[in-house]
Amino acid sequence: MAGESPNGTKSIARLVREAIQMRPSLLDALKMGIVNYSALARMLQNEIREGSTEAVKAAIIRISEQISKEKRLQEEEVRSI
């Protein structure tokens, strides 16, 4: 499975992505570019308890670059329902 290491554990990037996707407000903040990556990395690293803060920060930056291309904010999507 993609995002898993050979021993079957999830990668840091996968864990970070899952933690971010569970929080629509974080998704919106990342899309708007108003996140302190270092502070978010420290928070998520404490939560997932895997990898270094630097690895978590790198994953956040990559995820942010990917999702910043999405136009609609989660809040707008919820309002449309």
Rosetta blueprint (number, residue, H / E / L):
1 M L
2 A L
3 G L
4 E E
5 S L
6 P L
7 N L
8 G L
9 T L
10 K E
11 S L
12 I H
13 A H
14 R H
15 L H
16 V H
17 R H
18 E H
19 A H
20 I H
21 Q H
22 M L
23 R L
24 P H
25 S H
26 L H
27 L H
28 D H
29 A H
30 L H
31 K H
32 M H
33 G L
34 I L
35 V L
36 N L
37 Y H
38 S H
39 A H
40 L H
41 A H
42 R H
43 M H
44 L H
45 Q H
46 N H
47 E H
48 I H
49 R L
50 E L
51 G L
52 S L
53 T H
54 E H
55 A H
56 V H
57 K H
58 A H
59 A H
60 I H
61 I H
62 R H
63 I H
64 S H
65 E H
66 Q H
67 I H
68 S L
69 K L
70 E L
71 K L
72 R L
73 L L
74 Q H
75 E H
76 E H
77 E H
78 V H
79 R H
80 S H
81 I L
